[in-house]
Amino acid sequence: MHLSRFPRVRLTHAPTALHPMPNLTRHLGGPRLWIKRDDCTGLASGGNKTRKLEFLMGEAQAQGCDHVITQGAVQSNHVRQTAAAAAVLGMKCTGLLEHRITTSDRDYLGSGNVLLDQLFGATLEQRPGGTDMQAEMEALAGRLRSRGEKPYVIPGGGSNRVGALGYVTCAIELLAQANDLGLRIDHVVHATGSTGTQAGLVAGLEGLNSGIPVLGISTRQPRDVQEANVYRLTQATADFIGVRGGIDRAAIKANSDYVGGGYGVPTPGMIEAVELTARLEGILLDPVYSGKGMAGLIDLVRRGHFRPDENVVFLHTGGSVGLFGYVGSFAPVADG
Ligand SMILES: *Cc1c(COP(=O)(O)O)cnc(C)c1O
């Protein structure tokens, strides 16, 4: 777990805060809810991709690359943060946006993350839903190479063993904060998608023998698929950082009861979670990930999944910029 052996550029305002959510705790009647503020990582309005990009962009620079290519949904937080990281490091950035949701909504297609991608100077290309996005990125990289550029391809969500190192740093940071505060963390809960966040966290927390269980609330895949994907990357990350003995399959837990109609499709639970967290704690979640993650946490609390004296940390993975791509879900415009 000696992370200084890996190339890294500093992009994150770390440590991010770890603080209680007293009003939401009172409203739900316990357990004690805490929040780890990885929405406040400092780069381009923040989020969980910043930590991953420290190692991905570090490797890109170590390889002498000058143009990063990545992909995501239209309202991708990952593309936005990658565009900003490329800007600050003086590299070009091309983002391939997959139209996973069929909509003509102007906010979804042009505001929120899309507006910011453009402000950061990224080149955007559109692809229909269901496209093999990794193949599209490789094809683009080939075209750039033939023009003499040096592209670096970052997978969707920055989720490979290099990006996951960012969440190993978060595991180390979280455990140090808990020890300083005298806080016994009984559970960590967060939204999971492309799996790098959970893989890095679990590899780090297991490698440190923390005994802290992590629950990923799925935003796209059914539970068996998500757990298999997380497990694969957790093992690869643990190998990469030299965790002895590998990772126990039982350390990988996902819950896909809160996906609703699909990736990026709003649910009543997400809307309630975004509104409750805003109104009780003054904290902004997002419609695609942290809103569904918090919807899962709230529902599990109501179902008595946690004991009242337990401490549960919600890892806020960011994304509130995406609210501006979903205006109609929260504040329907009156007719007339
Ligand atoms: C990408 C993202 C996630 C999911 O993290 P993964 O590492 O892809 O599983 C969660 N929340 C937000 C806001 C994100 O942008």
The ligand as an ORCA input file, in Angstrom:
! r2SCAN-3c Opt
* xyz 0 1
  C     -19.023      8.059    -11.330
  C     -19.868      8.404    -10.158
  C     -20.212      7.438     -9.185
  C     -19.875      5.988     -9.329
  O     -18.536      5.710     -9.059
  P     -17.865      4.454     -9.800
  O     -16.463      4.501     -9.377
  O     -18.085      4.682    -11.266
  O     -18.576      3.234     -9.335
  C     -20.917      7.832     -8.077
  N     -21.320      9.107     -7.936
  C     -21.032     10.063     -8.846
  C     -21.545     11.427     -8.622
  C     -20.305      9.740     -9.985
  O     -20.047     10.688    -10.894
*
